[in-house]
């Protein structure tokens, strides 16, 4: 821990010197603009020689300052790399005592934001940005109609940017009884598929006003946590829905077609759900059977408040699980077995260049979603029965 503190102090001091170099650059730029005017105004040979001498002197100062700045930036990068390496080796239970250390991290992130990336002391950095600890990213109180698709598919925490994840296909095999001391019977061999994953980095801008940067009492870490949590949920929901739409396509006509799919199309080893577009949900919600009873049944445990043939119903916007408004589509199957979310759990913020606004604070999340069992569900396109 002492080594980390010493490195953080060195980085802090180096950043201060780097800020001084930046101020000197501004002064040199001002002097350069003044010299340009002097060149235009010079008339005599003596005046031209004086300006020429001053120009050479300024260019030399500029080169020397740039060399110092490049050298210092390289040293800072090495120090930050050493600090990151030490932090990654330190046991998790020793990294921070809750309370005091969390406050230090919050203050460090706040200084990073307010200094626009110049001050990087007090927190773990990643790729030049500030790593946001997972415990600071506590989910906010969700709205009643907010849907988190990460809860209905399988999640795997990974520690590398890419790899392969072994998946055992649900075969429906069973064990066999064995008499004492008899030879073990031949069991069905499990079908193991290795699913490759490749972690993607997603970036979204975080609205930080100058007032927030200037306000010493503003909870910067809290604001970042809330904004990233929102963007993270929306991004993952979209990625998961995209993978669900890649399921084997199946056209279904009428209520009997739906019943046949539920009854015989999907193995009973799967925990089937119906993830429907809002338009398909509405179509089925208005449908009555031959006895005049509505097709969907009430279910207070379901997010939609309804069941279809006894199965949970989840409703998504048409353009999320479908493409256009009015699409009668949905995923029917076991989403937890069909797809997996490979979560790197390395959320960070970083000041990035922007062609219009100069610099903006960006949030980064890292994950991948992959289809792992294609037999676990279908992407259904529904056609109502023609009116008789």
C-alpha positions in Angstrom: 0.0 0.0 0.0 2.9 2.4 0.8 4.3 1.8 -2.7 1.0 2.7 -4.3 0.8 5.9 -2.2 4.3 6.9 -3.2 3.5 6.3 -6.8 0.3 8.3 -6.6 2.2 11.2 -5.0 4.8 11.1 -7.8 2.1 11.1 -10.4 0.4 14.0 -8.7 3.6 16.1 -8.6 4.4 15.2 -12.2 0.9 16.4 -13.2 1.5 19.7 -11.5 4.7 20.2 -13.5 2.9 19.1 -16.7 0.3 21.8 -16.0 3.1 24.4 -15.7 4.4 23.2 -19.1 1.0 23.7 -20.6 0.9 27.3 -19.2 4.3 27.9 -20.7 3.0 26.7 -24.1 0.1 29.2 -23.9 2.6 32.0 -23.2 4.8 30.9 -26.1 1.8 30.9 -28.4 1.0 34.4 -27.3 4.5 35.5 -28.0 4.4 33.8 -31.4 1.3 35.8 -32.3 3.0 39.0 -31.3 6.1 38.1 -33.4 3.9 37.6 -36.4 2.7 41.2 -36.1 6.3 42.4 -35.6 7.3 40.6 -38.8 4.6 42.4 -40.8 5.5 45.8 -39.2 9.3 45.4 -39.7 10.6 47.8 -42.3 14.4 48.4 -41.7 17.1 45.7 -41.9 17.8 46.2 -38.2 14.2 45.6 -37.3 14.1 42.5 -39.5 17.3 41.1 -37.9 15.9 41.7 -34.4 12.7 39.9 -35.2 14.6 37.0 -36.9 16.8 36.6 -33.8 13.7 36.6 -31.5 12.0 34.1 -33.7 14.9 31.6 -33.5 15.1 32.1 -29.8 11.3 31.3 -29.5 11.5 28.3 -31.7 14.3 26.9 -29.6 12.3 27.4 -26.4 9.3 25.7 -28.0 11.4 22.7 -29.0 13.0 22.4 -25.6 9.6 22.7 -23.9 8.1 20.0 -26.2 10.9 17.7 -25.4 10.4 18.2 -21.6 6.7 17.7 -22.0 7.1 14.5 -24.0 9.6 13.1 -21.5 7.4 13.9 -18.6 4.3 12.4 -20.2 6.3 9.2 -20.8 7.4 9.1 -17.1 3.7 9.6 -16.0 2.6 6.8 -18.3 5.2 4.5 -16.8 4.3 5.4 -13.2 0.6 4.9 -14.0 1.4 1.5 -15.5 3.4 0.5 -12.4 0.5 1.7 -10.2 -2.1 -0.3 -12.2 0.1 -3.4 -12.0 0.4 -3.1 -8.2 -3.3 -2.5 -7.8 -4.2 -5.5 -9.9 -1.9 -7.8 -7.8 -3.3 -6.6 -4.4 -5.9 -8.9 -2.9 -9.5 -7.6 -3.3 -10.2 -7.5 0.5 -7.1 -5.3 1.0 -7.8 -2.9 -1.8 -10.2 -0.7 0.1 -11.8 -0.4 3.5 -15.4 0.7 2.9 -16.2 4.2 4.0 -12.9 6.1 4.1 -11.3 4.5 1.0 -14.6 4.9 -1.0 -14.6 8.6 -0.2 -11.0 8.8 -1.3 -11.9 7.2 -4.6 -14.9 9.5 -5.1 -12.7 12.5 -4.4 -10.1 11.2 -6.9 -12.7 10.7 -9.6 -14.1 14.2 -8.8 -10.6 15.8 -9.2 -10.1 13.8 -12.5 -13.3 15.3 -13.9 -12.7 18.8 -12.6 -9.1 18.9 -13.9 -10.3 17.5 -17.2 -8.0 14.4 -17.0 -4.9 16.1 -15.6 -5.2 14.8 -12.0 -5.2 11.0 -11.8 -4.3 10.4 -8.2 -6.6 8.6 -5.8 -8.1 5.9 -8.0 -7.2 3.1 -10.4 -6.7 4.2 -14.0 -7.3 2.2 -17.1 -6.2 3.2 -20.6 -5.7 6.8 -19.4 -9.2 7.0 -17.8 -10.7 6.6 -14.4 -11.9 3.1 -13.4 -15.2 3.3 -11.6 -15.4 0.6 -8.9 -18.3 -1.8 -9.2 -19.6 -1.0 -5.7 -20.0 2.7 -6.7 -22.3 1.6 -9.6 -25.2 0.6 -7.3 -28.4 0.3 -9.3 -30.8 3.2 -8.7 -34.4 2.8 -7.8 -35.8 1.4 -11.0 -39.0 2.7 -12.6 -41.9 0.4 -12.5 -41.8 -0.2 -16.3 -38.0 -0.4 -16.6 -36.9 -3.7 -18.0 -33.5 -5.3 -17.4 -32.9 -8.1 -19.9 -29.6 -9.0 -18.2 -31.7 -10.7 -15.5 -33.4 -13.2 -17.9 -30.3 -14.4 -19.7 -27.2 -16.1 -18.3 -24.3 -13.9 -17.2 -20.7 -14.9 -17.1 -18.0 -12.7 -15.5 -14.8 -12.8 -17.5 -11.4 -11.4 -16.8 -9.9 -11.3 -20.4 -10.8 -9.5 -23.6 -11.6 -12.8 -25.5 -11.8 -16.5 -24.9 -14.0 -19.6 -25.2 -16.9 -20.6 -22.9 -17.8 -24.3 -22.8 -21.6 -25.0 -22.9 -23.1 -28.4 -22.2 -26.2 -28.9 -24.3 -29.4 -29.9 -22.4 -29.8 -33.4 -23.7 -32.5 -34.8 -21.3 -30.2 -37.7 -20.4 -30.7 -39.5 -17.1 -28.6 -41.6 -14.7 -28.8 -45.3 -14.5 -29.0 -47.5 -11.4 -26.0 -49.6 -10.7 -25.8 -52.7 -8.6 -23.1 -52.7 -6.0 -19.6 -53.6 -7.4 -21.0 -54.0 -10.9 -19.5 -52.3 -13.9 -20.5 -48.7 -14.5 -23.1 -48.5 -17.4 -22.3 -46.6 -20.5 -23.8 -43.1 -20.0 -24.8 -40.7 -22.7 -21.8 -38.5 -23.6 -22.5 -34.8 -23.0 -22.4 -32.5 -26.0 -20.0 -29.7 -25.2 -19.8 -26.7 -27.4 -17.1 -24.0 -27.0 -18.6 -20.6 -27.6 -16.1 -17.9 -28.5 -16.6 -14.4 -27.0 -14.8 -11.2 -27.8 -15.4 -8.3 -25.4 -16.6 -5.1 -27.1 -16.1 -1.6 -25.6 -19.1 0.7 -25.8 -18.8 4.5 -25.3 -21.4 7.1 -24.4 -21.0 10.7 -23.5 -21.8 11.9 -20.0 -23.3 15.4 -19.8 -20.9 17.4 -17.5 -21.5 21.1 -17.4 -18.9 23.7 -16.5 -21.0 24.4 -13.3 -20.5 20.8 -12.2 -16.7 21.1 -12.8 -16.6 24.3 -10.8 -18.8 23.3 -8.0 -16.6 21.9 -5.2 -19.6 20.3 -3.3 -21.2 18.5 -6.3 -21.3 14.7 -6.1 -19.5 14.0 -9.4 -19.0 10.3 -8.7 -22.8 9.9 -7.9 -23.7 11.7 -11.2 -21.4 9.5 -13.2 -22.7 6.4 -11.5 -26.3 7.2 -12.3 -25.7 8.2 -15.9 -23.5 5.2 -16.7 -26.0 2.8 -15.1 -28.7 4.2 -17.4 -26.6 3.9 -20.5 -25.2 0.5 -19.5 -28.8 -0.9 -19.1 -30.0 0.5 -22.4 -26.9 -0.7 -24.3 -27.1 -4.2 -22.9 -30.9 -4.5 -23.5 -30.3 -3.6 -27.2 -27.4 -6.1 -27.5 -29.4 -8.9 -25.9 -32.5 -8.2 -28.0 -30.3 -8.3 -31.1 -29.1 -11.8 -30.2 -32.6 -13.1 -29.4 -33.6 -12.0 -32.9 -30.9 -14.2 -34.3 -32.8 -17.4 -33.1 -34.0 -19.8 -35.8 -36.9 -18.1 -37.5 -40.4 -19.7 -37.3 -43.6 -18.6 -38.9 -46.7 -19.2 -36.8 -50.3 -18.9 -37.8 -53.1 -18.4 -35.4 -53.6 -19.6 -31.8 -53.3 -23.3 -32.7 -49.9 -22.6 -34.3 -48.7 -21.0 -31.1 -50.0 -23.9 -29.0 -48.2 -26.4 -31.2 -44.9 -24.5 -30.8 -45.2 -24.4 -27.0 -46.4 -28.1 -26.8 -44.0 -29.8 -29.2 -41.5 -27.3 -30.6 -39.3 -26.8 -27.6 -38.0 -29.5 -25.2 -39.4 -29.5 -21.7 -35.9 -29.3 -20.2 -36.0 -25.6 -21.1 -37.8 -23.0 -19.0 -39.8 -21.4 -21.7 -40.8 -17.7 -21.7 -42.6 -15.6 -24.4 -40.7 -12.3 -25.1 -43.1 -10.4 -27.4 -43.3 -7.2 -29.3 -45.9 -4.7 -27.9 -48.0 -5.2 -31.0 -48.0 -9.0 -30.8 -48.8 -8.7 -27.1 -51.7 -6.4 -27.9 -52.9 -8.8 -30.7 -53.0 -11.8 -28.3 -54.4 -9.7 -25.4 -57.4 -8.9 -27.5 -57.8 -12.5 -28.7 -60.6 -14.7 -27.3 -61.0 -18.4 -27.4 -64.1 -20.2 -28.8 -65.8 -19.8 -25.4 -65.3 -16.0 -25.4 -62.5 -16.0 -22.8 -59.4 -13.9 -23.3 -56.3 -15.9 -24.4 -53.9 -14.2 -21.9 -54.3 -15.0 -18.2 -53.5 -12.6 -15.4 -50.2 -13.2 -13.5 -49.1 -10.8 -10.8 -45.6 -12.3 -10.8 -45.0 -11.5 -14.5 -43.6 -8.1 -15.5 -46.4 -7.8 -18.1 -49.0 -9.0 -15.7 -50.0 -11.8 -18.1 -49.3 -15.4 -18.9 -49.7 -17.2 -22.3 -50.7 -20.9 -21.9 -49.2 -20.8 -18.4 -45.8 -19.3 -19.6 -44.4 -16.0 -18.4 -44.9 -13.1 -20.9 -42.3 -10.2 -21.3 -43.2 -7.3 -23.5 -40.6 -5.2 -25.4 -41.1 -2.2 -27.8 -41.7 -3.2 -31.4 -38.4 -1.6 -32.6 -36.4 -3.5 -29.9 -37.5 -7.1 -30.5 -38.6 -6.3 -34.0 -37.7 -3.7 -36.6 -40.8 -1.6 -37.4 -43.9 -0.4 -35.5 -46.6 -3.0 -35.8 -44.3 -6.1 -36.1 -46.0 -9.2 -34.7 -42.8 -10.9 -33.6 -41.2 -12.3 -30.5 -38.7 -14.8 -29.0 -40.3 -18.0 -27.5 -37.9 -20.2 -25.6 -35.5 -20.2 -22.7 -33.5 -17.0 -22.9 -31.1 -18.0 -20.0 -30.0 -21.1 -22.0 -30.2 -19.5 -25.4 -27.8 -16.5 -24.7 -25.0 -15.5 -22.4 -23.8 -12.1 -21.4 -20.0 -12.1 -21.0 -19.4 -9.2 -18.6 -15.9 -7.7 -18.2 -17.1 -5.4 -15.4 -14.6 -2.7 -16.1 -16.5 0.5 -16.2 -14.5 3.7 -16.7 -14.7 7.4 -17.6 -12.2 9.3 -19.7 -11.9 12.8 -21.3 -11.9 12.3 -25.1 -11.3 14.7 -27.9 -14.4 15.9 -29.9 -14.3 17.7 -33.2 -16.9 20.2 -32.2 -16.8 20.6 -28.5 -13.1 20.2 -27.9 -13.3 17.6 -25.0 -16.2 15.6 -23.6 -16.3 13.2 -20.7 -17.1 9.7 -22.0 -18.2 6.6 -20.1 -17.0 3.1 -21.2 -18.5 -0.3 -20.5 -17.1 -3.7 -21.7 -19.2 -6.8 -22.5 -20.3 -9.2 -25.2 -23.5 -11.2 -25.8 -23.4 -14.5 -27.6 -25.9 -17.2 -28.7 -24.9 -20.4 -26.9 -27.7 -22.9 -27.5 -29.6 -22.5 -30.7 -32.2 -25.2 -29.8 -33.4 -23.2 -26.7 -35.8 -20.9 -28.6 -37.3 -19.6 -31.8 -37.8 -16.1 -33.3 -41.4 -16.1 -34.2 -43.4 -14.2 -36.8 -47.1 -14.4 -36.0 -49.9 -14.2 -38.5 -53.5 -14.0 -37.1 -56.0 -16.5 -38.3 -58.0 -15.1 -41.2 -61.5 -14.0 -40.2 -64.2 -16.5 -41.1 
